[in-house]
């Protein structure tokens, strides 16, 4: 199965000049990744310069359009059969973690995967699913279809929108636990006030697309079965 699947890695990035280099050190040259795309979403801090490395296809957007627009731009030029989405601010990520995220799809055990990071909210770790995790692997055609008619999709609603597509299409999903991988909370990145504002914006965007009831349904349907491997 592995030789029939090729992987394009799409990394949306906004003001991640201090983090993008470490992430690219892990992704570039990975034996399972055939294409690396960084979408600089209107950054003002030198993110594009930090991502301008041999082996990186850099897409620059202006002005900032939000995560959905950035992922759409990256998916449009992805050549792989599958796309691996990675947030640009991950800490502790290794090449082994990427292999773990890809393994269920490459082995034909799942059609999509999603990470469960070590600092995901405790309740998500307890039930075994972080339904808004940004690290995912899915078929490229499915991602492009999900975003084709979604020009107005709010920037922080990408994940719940993809969940809806996954569930509607009946994709087999595997949750990959990454206990050693974290990402900074918004207050650490943007300060207490701006971080709180971004958290509020995220919730507003999400619940413009799905209801609280649908969010709960997504969690229940996406979480691993009790007998599923961890």
Rosetta silent file (secondary structure, phi, psi, omega in degrees, C-alpha in Angstrom):
SEQUENCE: XXXXXXXXXXXXXXXXXXXXXXXXXXXXXXXXXXXXXXXXXXXXXXXXXXXXXXXXXXXXXXXXXXXXXXXXXXXXXXXXXXXXXXXXXXXXXXXXXXXXXXXXXXXXXXXXXXXXXXXXXXXXXXXXXXXXXXXXXXXXXXXXXXXXXXXXXXXXXXXXXXXXXXXXXXXXXXXXXXXXXXXXXXXXXXXXXXXXXXXXXXXXXXXXXXXXXXXXXXXXXXXXXXXXXX
SCORE:     score description
SCORE:     0.000 S_00000001
   1 L     0.000  -35.050 -171.919    0.000    0.000    0.000 S_00000001
   2 H   -61.220  -37.867 -175.177    2.786    2.411    0.886 S_00000001
   3 H   -74.263   -7.984  177.902    4.157    2.692   -2.649 S_00000001
   4 H   -92.822   -4.460 -174.450    0.724    3.764   -3.967 S_00000001
   5 L  -118.333  132.970  173.794    0.553    6.752   -1.638 S_00000001
   6 L  -122.338  147.954 -171.173    2.533    9.982   -1.848 S_00000001
   7 E  -117.400  123.547  167.879    2.521   12.671    0.809 S_00000001
   8 E  -103.921  129.620  178.076    2.461   16.434    0.416 S_00000001
   9 E   -99.980  122.750  179.444    2.965   18.331    3.675 S_00000001
  10 E  -112.245  124.248 -177.152    1.105   21.647    3.886 S_00000001
  11 E  -121.243  102.223  173.104    2.105   24.037    6.672 S_00000001
  12 E   -77.164  135.797 -174.411    0.005   27.202    7.099 S_00000001
  13 E  -141.323  133.305  175.114    2.011   29.815    8.975 S_00000001
  14 L  -135.202  114.401 -179.310    1.283   33.264   10.355 S_00000001
  15 L    52.022   55.327  179.643    3.998   35.132   12.262 S_00000001
  16 L  -119.992   33.653 -177.505    5.945   31.973   13.085 S_00000001
  17 L   -57.288  -34.958 -178.280    9.455   33.226   12.264 S_00000001
  18 L   -80.376   -6.599 -174.485   10.777   31.906   15.569 S_00000001
  19 L  -123.783  -26.524 -170.949    9.288   28.428   15.115 S_00000001
  20 H   -63.475  -33.129 -178.983    9.081   27.567   11.427 S_00000001
  21 H   -62.579  -45.341 -179.402   12.775   26.677   11.142 S_00000001
  22 H   -63.360  -38.195  178.943   12.645   23.952   13.793 S_00000001
  23 H   -66.076  -43.164 -179.138    9.579   22.431   12.163 S_00000001
  24 H   -67.045  -30.020  175.195   11.204   22.395    8.729 S_00000001
  25 H   -57.639  -32.438 -178.430   14.291   20.705   10.200 S_00000001
  26 H   -83.194  -41.160 -171.468   12.010   17.762   10.973 S_00000001
  27 H   -80.630  -44.423 -175.932    9.899   17.706    7.808 S_00000001
  28 L   -62.632  131.798  178.802   12.431   18.390    5.063 S_00000001
  29 L    81.731    1.166  177.623   14.065   15.226    3.796 S_00000001
  30 L   -62.694  134.360 -173.461   11.670   12.912    5.615 S_00000001
  31 L   -63.223  -20.940 -177.529   11.612    9.649    3.700 S_00000001
  32 L   -99.078   -4.148 -175.841    7.800    9.549    3.624 S_00000001
  33 L  -111.071  119.350 -176.307    7.230   13.165    2.538 S_00000001
  34 L   -96.224  -14.730 -176.929    7.617   13.959   -1.139 S_00000001
  35 E  -150.972  134.259  178.353    6.597   17.641   -1.101 S_00000001
  36 E  -121.572  121.746 -178.765    6.767   20.397    1.518 S_00000001
  37 E  -121.295  123.590  172.872    4.587   23.492    1.084 S_00000001
  38 E  -110.106  127.266  177.401    4.662   26.441    3.466 S_00000001
  39 E  -107.536  106.863  176.581    1.911   29.024    3.084 S_00000001
  40 E   -82.395  111.329 -171.530    2.934   32.329    4.633 S_00000001
  41 E   -92.388   66.362  176.047   -0.397   33.917    5.442 S_00000001
  42 L    69.057   32.981 -178.883    0.509   37.599    5.341 S_00000001
  43 L   -65.461  155.589  179.649    3.111   37.427    8.114 S_00000001
  44 L  -120.694   10.564 -171.924    4.899   40.569    9.236 S_00000001
  45 L  -120.739   13.435  179.919    7.780   38.998   11.167 S_00000001
  46 L    91.389   15.385  177.177   10.000   37.285    8.623 S_00000001
  47 H   -57.636  -43.342 -178.334    8.217   33.944    8.487 S_00000001
  48 H   -60.815  -42.143  179.158    8.638   33.820    4.706 S_00000001
  49 H   -63.916  -39.185  178.968   12.400   34.365    4.982 S_00000001
  50 H   -68.239  -25.709 -178.617   12.663   31.584    7.558 S_00000001
  51 H   -93.181   -7.928 -175.982   10.739   29.202    5.308 S_00000001
  52 L   -79.954   78.033 -179.045   12.680   30.020    2.133 S_00000001
  53 L  -121.288  155.247  171.643   14.793   26.872    2.097 S_00000001
  54 L   -57.313  133.838 -179.549   15.753   24.426   -0.637 S_00000001
  55 L    95.246   -8.307  178.164   13.015   21.831   -0.865 S_00000001
  56 E  -103.800  128.897  170.077   10.253   24.170    0.332 S_00000001
  57 E   -92.746  111.344 -173.621    7.562   25.426   -2.016 S_00000001
  58 E   -99.926  126.421  175.271    6.684   28.783   -0.507 S_00000001
  59 E  -113.892  126.973 -179.928    3.333   30.428   -1.124 S_00000001
  60 E  -111.961  124.459  178.177    2.915   33.996    0.131 S_00000001
  61 E  -107.530  146.093  176.002   -0.540   35.425    0.730 S_00000001
  62 L  -153.845  129.423   -1.294   -1.358   39.074    1.319 S_00000001
  63 L   -78.435 -175.089  176.226   -3.172   40.249    3.301 S_00000001
  64 L   -57.471  126.573 -176.629   -3.666   37.666    6.030 S_00000001
  65 L  -112.368   -5.031 -178.945   -6.625   35.517    5.005 S_00000001
  66 L    96.067  163.985 -172.582   -6.881   33.036    7.862 S_00000001
  67 H   -61.656  -40.303 -178.570   -6.032   29.369    8.169 S_00000001
  68 H   -59.890  -45.687  179.366   -8.715   28.111    5.802 S_00000001
  69 H   -63.236  -38.771 -179.687   -7.451   30.331    2.976 S_00000001
  70 H   -66.088  -44.016  179.541   -3.859   29.276    3.671 S_00000001
  71 H   -66.046  -38.512  177.894   -4.677   25.572    3.605 S_00000001
  72 H   -60.823  -42.919 -179.843   -6.696   26.012    0.423 S_00000001
  73 H   -64.493  -40.147  177.886   -3.742   27.708   -1.266 S_00000001
  74 H   -68.614  -42.334  179.947   -1.396   24.927   -0.219 S_00000001
  75 H   -63.329  -30.017 -177.595   -3.767   22.151   -1.227 S_00000001
  76 H   -64.036  -28.533 -178.448   -4.164   23.725   -4.672 S_00000001
  77 H  -109.251    4.850  179.640   -0.523   23.013   -5.556 S_00000001
  78 L   -70.240  132.932 -178.415   -0.106   19.756   -3.656 S_00000001
  79 L  -102.180  -10.998 -177.603    0.937   16.910   -5.947 S_00000001
  80 L   -75.292  161.041  175.751    0.666   14.039   -3.481 S_00000001
  81 L   -70.533  -26.718 -179.738   -2.217   11.609   -3.261 S_00000001
  82 E  -131.411  154.106  178.681   -2.550   12.599    0.406 S_00000001
  83 E  -117.621  133.242  171.490   -1.926   15.770    2.364 S_00000001
  84 E  -104.503  118.956  177.464   -0.412   16.007    5.806 S_00000001
  85 E   -94.579  131.543  176.848   -1.433   19.205    7.569 S_00000001
  86 L  -132.045  133.894  169.189    0.881   20.519   10.277 S_00000001
  87 L   -70.767  152.796 -172.453    0.568   23.598   12.443 S_00000001
  88 L   -86.835   -3.934 -171.728    3.726   25.694   12.367 S_00000001
  89 L  -112.496   26.523 -176.230    4.144   26.117   16.136 S_00000001
  90 E   -76.427  142.863  175.107    4.731   22.528   17.296 S_00000001
  91 E  -115.497  141.894  175.723    7.307   21.738   19.989 S_00000001
  92 L    82.584    5.917 -177.774    8.972   18.374   20.461 S_00000001
  93 L   -73.514  137.618  177.368    8.110   17.082   16.995 S_00000001
  94 L  -127.834  170.385  177.011   10.434   14.425   15.540 S_00000001
  95 H   -63.023  -32.058  178.039   10.609   12.466   12.328 S_00000001
  96 H   -64.487  -36.620  178.240    9.254    9.470   14.229 S_00000001
  97 H   -63.275  -40.794  178.091    6.112   11.438   15.102 S_00000001
  98 H   -62.754  -42.684  178.221    5.495   12.143   11.413 S_00000001
  99 H   -60.804  -38.314  178.684    5.911    8.462   10.620 S_00000001
 100 H   -64.377  -41.635 -178.792    3.392    7.627   13.353 S_00000001
 101 H   -66.810  -32.248 -177.971    0.843   10.062   11.952 S_00000001
 102 H   -85.328  -25.645 -169.028    1.259    8.616    8.460 S_00000001
 103 H   -55.606  -47.269 -177.796    1.468    4.931    9.374 S_00000001
 104 H   -61.677  -34.218  178.845   -2.264    4.046    9.617 S_00000001
 105 H   -73.525  -45.040 -179.701   -2.947    5.569    6.188 S_00000001
 106 H   -62.588  -32.375 -179.258    0.119    4.025    4.550 S_00000001
 107 L   -85.515   -3.650 -178.528   -0.810    0.626    5.961 S_00000001
 108 L    76.434   14.114 -179.747   -4.416    0.885    4.763 S_00000001
 109 L   -84.535  -18.944  179.726   -5.731    0.726    8.328 S_00000001
 110 L  -150.842  160.131  177.492   -7.355    4.165    8.106 S_00000001
 111 L  -102.720  -10.766  176.849   -8.239    6.732    5.481 S_00000001
 112 E  -155.391  150.677  176.211   -7.445    9.721    7.678 S_00000001
 113 E  -130.580  160.402  179.447   -5.503   10.388   10.863 S_00000001
 114 E  -146.160  141.832 -177.494   -5.526   13.108   13.516 S_00000001
 115 E   -85.244  157.082  169.876   -3.048   13.835   16.297 S_00000001
 116 E  -127.820   97.739 -173.776   -3.652   13.943   20.031 S_00000001
 117 E   -73.926  162.098 -177.667   -0.901   16.167   21.434 S_00000001
 118 L   -66.802  -25.040  178.943    0.522   15.963   24.937 S_00000001
 119 L  -110.280   21.168  169.477   -0.907   19.324   25.958 S_00000001
 120 L   -60.573  153.422  179.850   -4.333   18.923   24.439 S_00000001
 121 L   -49.831  142.653 -174.530   -7.000   19.733   27.041 S_00000001
 122 H   -53.570  -40.340 -178.451   -7.166   17.046   29.715 S_00000001
 123 H   -63.049  -36.486  178.642  -10.730   16.090   28.810 S_00000001
 124 H   -66.657  -40.173  179.458   -9.697   15.443   25.204 S_00000001
 125 H   -67.101  -32.558  179.991   -6.828   13.233   26.341 S_00000001
 126 H   -69.371  -39.306 -178.721   -9.161   11.344   28.655 S_00000001
 127 H   -91.315   -9.584  172.374  -11.682   10.555   25.929 S_00000001
 128 L    88.822   20.676  178.030   -8.982   10.009   23.294 S_00000001
 129 L  -154.268  131.252  168.091   -9.751   12.694   20.702 S_00000001
 130 L  -108.962   97.003 -168.264   -8.869   16.337   20.133 S_00000001
 131 L   -72.715   -8.637  175.472  -11.435   17.074   17.472 S_00000001
 132 L  -113.463   21.311  176.232   -9.926   20.458   16.554 S_00000001
 133 L   -61.350  141.623 -178.988   -6.325   19.257   16.265 S_00000001
 134 L   -90.208   -5.658 -178.401   -4.494   20.834   13.332 S_00000001
 135 L   -98.991  113.787 -172.817   -2.278   17.839   12.555 S_00000001
 136 E  -146.765  156.575  169.325   -4.019   15.560   10.105 S_00000001
 137 E  -127.562  133.456 -179.712   -3.505   13.272    7.132 S_00000001
 138 E  -157.605  162.006  177.797   -6.251   12.866    4.534 S_00000001
 139 E   -60.085  136.860 -177.173   -6.733   12.283    0.803 S_00000001
 140 H   -61.380  -42.183 -178.539   -5.776   15.370   -1.197 S_00000001
 141 H   -63.010  -36.224  179.173   -8.869   15.223   -3.387 S_00000001
 142 H   -66.564  -42.499  178.802  -11.100   15.119   -0.320 S_00000001
 143 H   -62.886  -44.890 -179.806   -9.437   18.184    1.177 S_00000001
 144 H   -64.092  -38.772  177.815   -9.752   20.132   -2.062 S_00000001
 145 H   -64.998  -40.468 -178.372  -13.407   19.115   -2.386 S_00000001
 146 H   -64.622  -28.260 -176.165  -14.145   20.131    1.193 S_00000001
 147 H  -102.556   -6.411 -171.579  -12.715   23.609    0.572 S_00000001
 148 H   -58.175  -45.306 -175.675  -13.810   24.184   -3.012 S_00000001
 149 L  -109.216   30.409 -174.621  -17.012   26.075   -2.233 S_00000001
 150 L  -121.226   44.810 -179.730  -15.964   27.412    1.151 S_00000001
 151 L   -60.955  -29.980 -178.051  -14.439   30.798    0.355 S_00000001
 152 L   -96.904   11.376 -179.019  -16.322   32.312    3.281 S_00000001
 153 L   -66.006  125.154 -179.163  -15.470   29.626    5.828 S_00000001
 154 L   -55.986  148.372 -172.450  -14.256   31.383    9.014 S_00000001
 155 H   -58.866  -34.700 -177.818  -10.540   31.020    9.647 S_00000001
 156 H   -95.475   10.575 -177.488  -10.818   28.992   12.853 S_00000001
 157 H  -103.062    4.493 -175.954  -13.572   26.718   11.576 S_00000001
 158 H   -56.137  -48.921 -172.645  -11.444   24.605    9.247 S_00000001
 159 H   -64.482  -44.537 -178.822  -11.118   21.618   11.567 S_00000001
 160 H   -69.025  -30.937  175.605  -14.787   21.242   12.441 S_00000001
 161 H   -66.358  -42.863  177.431  -15.685   21.643    8.771 S_00000001
 162 H   -64.552  -38.579  176.998  -13.247   18.854    7.846 S_00000001
 163 H   -56.683  -43.641 -179.396  -14.676   16.686   10.615 S_00000001
 164 H   -59.969  -43.024  178.637  -18.102   17.059    9.070 S_00000001
 165 H   -64.956  -44.506  179.979  -16.764   15.929    5.695 S_00000001
 166 H   -57.679  -46.365 -177.153  -14.921   12.997    7.183 S_00000001
 167 H   -70.389  -40.312  178.069  -18.012   11.777    8.980 S_00000001
 168 H   -62.171  -36.157 -178.906  -20.334   12.393    6.025 S_00000001
 169 H   -84.277   -6.695  178.991  -17.990   10.391    3.781 S_00000001
 170 L    69.709   30.875 -179.223  -17.675    7.602    6.325 S_00000001
 171 L   -67.360  141.272  171.940  -13.881    7.752    6.441 S_00000001
 172 L   -76.111  126.333 -173.058  -12.093    5.367    8.745 S_00000001
 173 E  -116.034  138.856  174.626  -10.248    7.551   11.239 S_00000001
 174 E  -122.085  131.476  175.846   -7.242    6.786   13.399 S_00000001
 175 E   -94.375  127.456 -178.842   -6.185    8.933   16.360 S_00000001
 176 E  -110.506  117.424 -177.706   -2.406    9.078   16.834 S_00000001
 177 E   -80.192  129.359  177.191   -1.234    9.975   20.317 S_00000001
 178 E  -121.105   74.751 -175.357    1.718   12.363   20.497 S_00000001
 179 L   -65.224  -21.567 -177.803    2.407   12.681   24.250 S_00000001
 180 L   -96.267    1.145 -177.948    5.769   14.398   23.639 S_00000001
 181 L  -107.947  133.812  178.514    4.454   17.003   21.184 S_00000001
 182 E  -134.155  166.574  167.670    2.944   20.293   22.329 S_00000001
 183 E  -136.284  150.170 -175.195    1.964   23.654   20.921 S_00000001
 184 L   -69.685  143.241  174.388    1.868   26.929   22.834 S_00000001
 185 L   -69.473  158.441 -173.644   -1.417   28.183   24.184 S_00000001
 186 H   -62.994  -32.327  179.348   -2.573   31.428   22.630 S_00000001
 187 H   -65.533  -31.915  178.024   -1.860   33.475   25.758 S_00000001
 188 H   -72.046  -32.328 -178.395    1.798   32.409   25.566 S_00000001
 189 H   -83.058  -37.591 -169.768    2.033   33.421   21.916 S_00000001
 190 H  -119.009   -1.308 -174.334    0.011   36.615   21.932 S_00000001
 191 L    91.930  163.075 -173.958   -0.230   37.739   25.572 S_00000001
 192 H   -60.718  -48.729 -174.804   -3.132   37.343   27.976 S_00000001
 193 H   -70.043  -52.482 -178.544   -5.487   39.872   26.393 S_00000001
 194 H   -66.925  -33.030  176.886   -4.816   39.113   22.735 S_00000001
 195 H   -64.874  -41.504  177.699   -4.691   35.391   23.468 S_00000001
 196 H   -64.128  -39.554  178.301   -8.112   35.550   25.113 S_00000001
 197 H   -62.152  -40.836 -179.766   -9.458   37.492   22.134 S_00000001
 198 H   -69.429  -35.410  175.454   -8.180   34.828   19.748 S_00000001
 199 H   -62.941  -42.162  178.457   -9.720   32.061   21.865 S_00000001
 200 H   -64.438  -42.058  178.576  -13.056   33.884   21.717 S_00000001
 201 H   -62.501  -40.635  179.084  -12.689   34.348   17.961 S_00000001
 202 H   -60.184  -47.614  179.905  -11.928   30.651   17.546 S_00000001
 203 H   -64.336  -40.611  178.438  -15.074   29.632   19.414 S_00000001
 204 H   -61.101  -45.357  179.785  -17.156   32.182   17.508 S_00000001
 205 H   -61.978  -45.175 -178.482  -15.866   30.886   14.173 S_00000001
 206 H   -59.735  -46.366 -173.216  -16.472   27.270   15.114 S_00000001
 207 H   -86.367    1.669  164.078  -20.026   27.818   16.253 S_00000001
 208 H   -78.772  -22.079 -176.107  -20.859   29.848   13.178 S_00000001
 209 H  -101.587  -40.472  179.726  -20.311   26.607   11.251 S_00000001
 210 L  -128.288  158.197  174.929  -21.552   23.930   13.645 S_00000001
 211 L   -86.998  166.299  175.849  -23.888   23.880   16.629 S_00000001
 212 H   -60.059  -37.757  178.559  -22.839   22.781   20.089 S_00000001
 213 H   -62.803  -42.380  179.421  -24.872   19.637   19.535 S_00000001
 214 H   -67.946  -35.383  176.858  -22.986   18.840   16.333 S_00000001
 215 H   -59.439  -44.910  178.429  -19.675   19.472   18.086 S_00000001
 216 H   -63.989  -38.484  178.137  -20.597   16.896   20.709 S_00000001
 217 H   -64.632  -41.546  177.600  -21.683   14.492   17.977 S_00000001
 218 H   -59.021  -46.137 -179.240  -18.354   14.918   16.176 S_00000001
 219 H   -60.392  -46.194 -177.532  -16.466   14.109   19.362 S_00000001
 220 H   -65.444  -38.199 -177.330  -18.540   11.009   20.070 S_00000001
 221 H   -80.033  -25.247 -176.761  -18.270    9.687   16.521 S_00000001
 222 H   -91.907  -20.698 -175.717  -14.558   10.445   16.095 S_00000001
 223 L   -67.363  148.799 -178.067  -13.216    9.140   19.386 S_00000001
 224 L   -63.562  149.792  171.129  -11.512    5.734   19.251 S_00000001
 225 L   -65.436  153.586 -179.220  -13.413    2.627   20.173 S_00000001
 226 L   -55.995  -28.247 -177.561  -12.453    1.198   23.579 S_00000001
 227 L   -95.889    5.327 -178.447  -10.661   -1.691   21.855 S_00000001
 228 L   -74.808  148.454  178.149   -8.824    0.503   19.337 S_00000001
 229 L   -65.637  147.390 -178.825   -5.007    0.607   19.497 S_00000001
 230 L  -112.699    0.000    0.000   -3.507    3.637   21.255 S_00000001
